[in-house]
Amino acid sequence: MIGLVYDEVFLAHGLPQHPECAERLTATLARLEAGGLRAQMAPLPVRAASVEELSRLHDRDYVEHVRELSEAGGGDIDLDTVAPAGTW
């Protein structure tokens, strides 16, 4: 069985003009639904990742930078990565 981690709060992440936006997520969910795949997925609980968990995949300085950027109102991390307010 495949797990699905999803919460409506995910729709608030991203910017409309960026590829990682709410429309991309809703389109993906609709496609899973239309193909009958979403019904076969086990819903998994949503929770915030800890700094330790994030640091397994990202340098701790990067994690801290994203936190600071998000808490300051958001901004660009690089040319195609954005951390809007609320990302953290």
C-alpha positions, 0 to 999 in steps of 0.5 A: 500500500502507498501512503498519502500525506496531505492536508489543505494547508499544503495549498497555501505553500508556493506562489501562483506563478511558480511551478510548485503552486496550489494548482499543481497539487489540486491537479495531481490529487484530481488525477489520482482521484480520477484514476481510482488511485487515491482510494487505494492510498493510506492516509498518513498523519500530517505533522511538522518535520523537526529541525533534526529530520530536515537536517538529514536532507539539508545542511543545518545552515540552509534549514535555518536560512529557510526558517529565518526567511519565512519568518521575515515574510518570505523571499527567494532562496535561489532563482527557482526556489521560493520560501513564502511567509508561512513556509516554516 
